[in-house]
């Protein structure tokens, strides 16, 4: 189950900060960008926690929707 949390974090980082690709090559140039992106995600999550922002709805698969149908 830990993978689901990691995948969610990566997805949020890509959507919010655009960290999927970097414009530089080499660790000395890309590392500060990754650190800033991680800091931004932490600040976004802290703000959501402090303001009690509800979590987004999880997508329901087609099969699960069939099981939920009366």
N, C-alpha and C positions, 0 to 999 in steps of 0.2 A: 503493500500500500504506500510506502514512502514515495514511490515513483510518481503517483498522482500529484502529490504536493510539489515535487520538483518540476513536473511538466506544467503545472499551473503557474509556477513562478517564472519559468522560462517564457511561457506564453504572455504573461503580463509584462515582462521586461521587453519583449519584442514589440508588443502593441503600444506600450506607453513611451518607450525611449528609442525605438528603432535600432536596437543594438544587434539586430540579425547580421548586419554587415558593417564592417568598419572601413573608414576611408584611408586608413594607414596600414602599413605592413611593419611587422616587427613588434616584439613585446614591449620595448620601452615606450613606444608611441600608443599602443592600443590599451595597455594596462590602466592608465589614468581615465580613459573613457569608460572602461568596464567598472572601475571603482565609482565613478560619478553616477553611472547608470544604476548600480546596486544601491548607492546612497539615495538616489531619487525614488527607487521602488520602496525602500524602507520608510522614507518620509511620506510617500503616498499611503502606505499601509498604516502608518502611525496616525495620520490625519483621519483616515477612514475609521480607525478604532476609537479615536478620541471623540469624533462626531457621531458615533454609532451608525455609520452608513451601512445599510444592509448589503449582504453579499449578493452577487448576481445570481440569477437562476441558472441551474445546471440544465443542459440540454437533455431531453428525454428521447431515447432511441425509438425507432418505429416499433420494435418488438415490445418494449416496455409500455408504449401507448396502447398496444393491442391488449396487453394484460390488464391495464387500468380501465379499459372500456367496460361498461356495465353489461 
